[in-house]
Amino acid sequence: MTSLGRPTVPWSWYSDPAILSLEMERIFRRSWQYAGHLGELQGPGSYFASETGPVPIVITLDPDGELRAFVNVCRHRGAIVATDAHRRRTIQCPYHAWTYGLDGRLRAAPRADQDPAFDPSRMGLMPASVGTWGPFVFANPDADAEPLSEVLGDLPAVVAAHGLDIDSLSFYRRVPYKVNANWKIAVENYLECIHCPVNHPGLVEVIDERKIELQAVGLRASQFFPAHPRSLEGRGPIDAHGELRSAQFHLWYPTLKFNVFPGHANLSIGPLWPTSPVACAAYLDYWFADGADQRWIDDLIVLDTQIGAEDTALVEAAQRGTSSGMVERGWVLGGSETLIGCFQDYLGERLSLDT
C-alpha cells in the first residue's frame, strides 16, 4: 500500500476541549466498541458493568437468555448503576436504590408514590445496541446503530485467514493502563512501525518489520508482519515457532486494538478512550489457547508490557510537543504512515472538519 505524504491534522486537535466535545458527540456516542466477553456473564439472570469508553454501559443477560445493553446511568440523579458483575435479576442504583430489571424497566423507586407526576414507564435505563463476535461482546451507545455483524466487515474473515481461531481461545487476564496523551496520538502511534527499530528492540526480534504489509478496508486498519527468523529459532524474547507464523495487528475504528503475535494461539484485545483532551485510558484482555505453555504466556506478556511502556513514553513526549503551540502541523509520510492518513481521513469525515 502506498500513498502520498501530506500535512497532519492541526496539532491543536490533540489538546483542544472543543475538538474532544465533537469527538464525544460524533464518534464515541455513535460507535461500536469492545465491551468485554461472554465469560463475564454468569448465565441467564446476570449482568456486568462495561468500560467501553466514555459512555458507561451495562450488559445484561435476562432470565430468558436475551443479551441486552443499556447506558449505565440512573434516570434519577445520574449515578452509575452497575459497578461490577453479578448474578441477580435486578440492578439497583447505590445512590437512591432505584431498581431496574435486566430488561431495563424501572421496577422500584423509593417514595415515587408521593409524586403524582411520576411515570415509571418512562424512566427505564436508556437502551444501547449490543452484538457478539465469537466470545467477544460489543456495544454501541446508539440504540439504532447498524448491526455489529455488518459493521465488522471483513475483520473476522481476515483474522481467521491469518490463522487465528478465536473460538479456540480462553480468557486469561485483563490489564488496564492509562496514558497522559490525547487518544489520537496513542492511536496514531499504533498505526505505524517505523518507530519500532529504534524504540522496540524486543519487538523487532519477534517480527520482521522490514516486510510489513498494510491494509485499510472499511473501519479496519491492519498491519501484518512475518515472524523474525531469530525468534523462529528460539533466540528472541518469545519463541515464534508455532501454528501462527505471522503477526497481525488491527485497529478497528475508532480505537479497538486487536493484537496477535506469531507463535502459539494468542490475542490481546481492548478499547481505548479519552478521559480528557490530554489523557486516555484503556485495557487489554489477553486470550490464549487451552493448555498453552505457561512460560510462553509469561514471556509474551513481559514483552508486551515492555512495548507498552516504551510506547507510553513516546506518545506522552509527543503530547508535550504538540501542546506547545509553536508548530501548527506535522507530516504524515507516504507509504509507511499510510494508515495514519486513513485514520485522519476518518476523523475529518466524522467531525465534518477539513483535515
N, C-alpha and C positions, 0 to 999 in steps of 0.2 A: 504494500500500500504506500503510495506516495502522494504528496500534496505540496503546494507552495507555502512558504513561510508567510507570516503576517503578524501584525501587532496583536498583543493580548487585549483582553477587555481592560478598561481602565482599572488601575490598581486601587482606586478609591472604592471599587466594588468589594474589596476584601476587608473593609472596615466601616463602611457607611451603614448606619442603622436603617436608613430608608430603603436601601437595597435588600437588607435582610427582611424587612417587613414585606416587600414584594415577593421575595422567595418563599416566605411562610404562606402567603395567600395563594400564589400561583404554582408553587411546586410542592411543598411539603403537605399542604392540606388537600392535595389532589392526586397524590402519587401512591402507588403500591410500594410496600416496604416489607422486608422480612420482620415477622413479629415473634418468632420463636419456633417451637416444634411440637408435634402432637404428643410427645412424651411428657410435656409439662401439664397435660390434662390427666386426670385420674379416673377416666371413664365417664359415662353419662352422668350428669349432675355434678359438673365440676367447672372450674374456670382458672385462668391465670392472667395476671396483670402483665402487660407487654410494654417494652420500651421500643416502639417502632420509630421514634423520632420525636419532634417537638409536640406532637399530638398524642396524649396518653390514650392507650387502647386497652380494653379488656376483652379477652377471647373466652367464650363460653361454649360448653357442650351440654345442651339441655337434656332432660331425662329421656327424651325420645331420640337422642343421638344427633340432633341437628347442630352443626357448628355455626356460631354467630360471632359477630364482633360489634362492640359499642365504644363510643367515646367514653373514656373512663373519668367522667366528670359528673358530680352530683348536680341534679337540676334544682337543688335548693339554694345552696350558697357557694357552689363551685368547687367543693373539696374533691380530692381524688378518692374514688370509692373503693376500688380494689387495690391492694398493695402487695399481694403475694399470690400463691396458688393454693386452692382449697377444693375439697370435695364436699359441696353442700349445694342445696337447691336455690339459695338466695345469696345476694351480695348486699351487705349492709354498710352504709357510709359511716365511718368512725366519728364524724362530726356531730350530726344530729339524729343518727340512727334511721335515716330514710332507707328503706329496704326494697330491693329490686329483685324480680325473678330473673332466671337465666335467659328469658325471652326479652329482657329489658323493661318489662312493665313495672311500674311502681306498685308495690304490694302494701306498703305501710309508710305513713308519715306522721309521727307523733304530733298531736294537737292540731292536725289539719282539720279535724272535725269542727274546730272552733271558727273556721274561716269559710263562710258561705260562698265565697268566690272561688274557692279552690277546686280544681278539676283534676283528679289524679290520672285520668286517661290521657291528659296532655303533658304529663310530667315524667314520662319514662326516659330511660337512657337514650341518647341520640344514637341511631344505628350507624354502623360503618360497614364497609364491604370486607369480605373475608374469602380466602381461597387457599388451596394447598397445592404443593408440588412435591410428590413423594411424602416424606415425613415433615416437610417444612410448611409452616403456616405463614401466610402473608395477609396484611390488612391495608386498607385504604380508608382514610377518614371520610372520603366522599362516598356516601351510601349509594349513589347512582353511577359508580365507576364502571368502566368497561371490564368484563370478566378477566380475572387473572390469566386464565388459560390462553386468552387472545393476546394479552399484553406481553406475556413472557416471550412470545415469538419463537425463534428457533433456539433459544438458550438451552432448554432441556435436551434437544437433539444434538446440539454441538457438544455439550458436556458428555453425553453418552458416547458420541462418536470418537471422543478423545480418551475413552477407556474407563470412565468412572460410572459405576452403577450406584446411584445414590441410595437405592433401597437395600444395598448390602452394608450400609454404614450404621454405626451406633453412636449415639451422643456420648461425648467424653467429658468436656469441660467448657464452661463459659468464662471468658476473660474480658472484663471491662477495661476501658482506658479513656484518658482524656488528653486533649491536645490544645495548647494555647495558641491556636491559629484559626483563621476563618476556614469553614468547612470546605470551600472550593480549593484552597491551597492544598489541603490534605488530599482531596480527590485528584487534583492535577499531578501531585507527586506520584500517586499510584499509577497514573496513566502513561508513564514513561520510565525507561530503564537506562537512559544514557547516564544517569547519576549512579548507577549500580557499581561499575568497576571501581570508582573512587570511594564510594561510601558503604558498600555492602560486600566486603571481601568474602564473607561466608557464603552469601547467596550465589555469587558468580563462580563458586566452586561446585555448586549443585546444578545450576542451569547454564546453558551456553548462550549468553545474552547477545553474542555476535550473530546468532542465527534466529533472531526474534521474528515472529510473524504477527502482524497486526491486522485486526478486523474490526470494522464498525458497521453494525447492521441493526437498524431499528434502535431500541434502547440498550443494545449490548455493545460494549467496547471491550475487546478481548486482546490478550497478549498470550502467545504460545511460544514455549522455549523447549528445545530438546534437552535431555539430561546431559550434563557435562561429563566427558569421558573420565575425568578424575573421580567423580562421585560414583559413576558406574563401576569403577574398580574398587570401591570401598574406601577411597582416600579423601573424601570430602567430609563436611560436617554431618551429613546424613548419607546412608547407603542408598543410592538411587536405583540399585538393581532390584527390579520388582515388576509387577504387572503394569505399572504406569511408567512408560519410557519418556514422558514429556511432562512439562508443567503447563497448566492453564490458569490464567488469572483474568477474571471477568469483572468489570464494573457494569452493573445493571442500573441505569439511571433511575433516580438521581444519585444514590450513594451506596447501593448494595455491593459489598465485596464478596467474591466467590473465588477461593484460592485452593489450588490443587498442586502439590509438589510431586515430582517424579519419585518413584519407589513403590511402596505399598499403598493400598487404597486409603486416601486421606482427604479431608476437606476442612477448611475453616470458612465460615460464612457469617456475615453480620452487617448491620446497618451503621451508618454514621450520621450525626445530625448536629445542627448548630445549637449552641447554648447561649451564645451572644454573638455580636458581629466579629469578635476576635477569639472565639473559643468554640470547640466542638467536643462531643462525647461519642463513644462508640463501644461496641463489644464484638467479639468473635466467638462463635460456637464451634468447637473443634469436634470432628467426627472421624472415626476410624473403623476399619473392618473388624468384625468379631474375631477374637483370637490374635490380633496384631501384637507383635513383639513389644513389650513394654520399653525396652531400651531404645528401640527405633522411635517410638512415640516420644519418649523423653528427648531424644536428640533433635527431632523435628521441632518440638515446642521451644527448646533452648534456642535453636536457630531463628525461629520466627519471632521470638521475644527480642532477640538481639537486633533483627532487622527493624522491628517496630521502634525500638529505642533510637536507632540511627535515623529513621525517618522522622521521628518526633523532633529531634534536634534540627533537622534540615528545614522542616516546614515552619517551626517556630522562629527560626532565623529569617525565613522568607517573610513571615508576618511582620517582624520588626522592620525589615527593609521596605516592604510595600506600604507600611503605615507612616513612613517618614514624610510623605508628601512632597518629596524632592524629585521624584521621577513619575511621569504620568502613566506610562505603559511599559511593558516588556515586549518580548518577541517569542512567538511560537515557531519553532523550527519546522520546516517542511520535512516530510519523511518520518524521522524518528519521534517527532512530537505530534503526529497526525491526530492521535486520539484526544489530545488536549484541545486541538482545534475543533474536533467534533463535539466535545463537551461544551466548549464555549458557544458553539452554534446552538446547542440545545438550550443553554441558558438564555441566549438572546431571544430565541423563539418563545420560550415560556414566559419571560419577563416582558416581552414586547418592547425590547430596547435594542438599539443598534450596538453591536459589539465593536 
